[in-house]
Amino acid sequence: MGAVLGWRVWNGPGDQPPMEFWNQRFQRPDGGVVATADLRAGPWVLNFWATWCAPCVRELPEIDRFANDFQPKGWQALALAIDSPDAVRAFLGKLALRLPVAIGGQEGLEWLRVLGNSQAALPFTVVFMAGGRIRFRKLGQTSYAELAKVAESI
């Protein structure tokens, strides 16, 4: 993953992540994988979170609701946990989410930085337009209303 650090970070709306980002495959806590390439075609939300992060836990139901409500409009979402698989599985046993969840681990932490979060703080949300260009990013807790406003502007 060290090669990723050589890429420039996100600079503004319309910036494109490095091509290596679209080759990433993240393990799902329940088995299987999520490939970023499968999300690139349409608009989508990528949320970096952790089970121990209180603002992350508060925003997940909002992101889940957004993903469910906007899925008929072509939107997808991915909650990428910067956490251990065991912690994520235990968490999901208490809070059922409909949106896909994957384990980012240390690799996810590096992508968080590449996408513009030099502090590597959580939560961090990135909204991609169809084709993979970045439209919006936010360090800190987001909400359904905020994501809906971004989605409607695309």
Buried (B, 14 or more C-beta within 10 A) or exposed (E): BEEBEEBEBBEEEEBEBBEBBBEBEBBBBEEEEBEBEBBBEBBBBBBBBBBEBEBBBEBBEBBBBBBBBBBEEEBBBBBBBBBBBEBBBEBBEEEEBEBBBBBBBEBBBBBBBBBBBEEEEBBBBBBBBBEBBBBBBBBEBBBBEBBBEBBEEE
